[in-house]
Amino acid sequence: MKSMVSYKNCLVRGESFQLAQSSSWIPRYSLTRQGANSTPKSALSHHDRLDKVFRTESEADDFALQDAMLWIDQNTRLSE
């Protein structure tokens, strides 16, 4: 199951994946700008955390969402 949340002016989507069917889950997220001026090309970031692995997709997506929120907070121009 893919996770999605709205945070500040972004839509954050957890898109974690496995390299092989029996392997651990790698956290991935994508960010898309929300609002009236958004276009299909409003994707801001797509990030894989290859330094972290999780047993389940849900755990990886939860981590990815938290990591994305931290990234948004650190890049203040996105939250204007």
WOMOZI-V344656 format. One record per helix or strand of 2 or more residues. SS is the DSSP state (2 for helix, 1 for strand). FROM is the first residue (numbers start at 1). TO is the last residue. If there is no record, write none. Layout:
{{SS;FROM;TO} {SS;FROM;TO}}
//
This chain:
{{1;4;7} {1;10;14} {1;17;18} {1;25;26} {1;28;33} {1;43;48} {2;57;74} {2;76;79}}
//
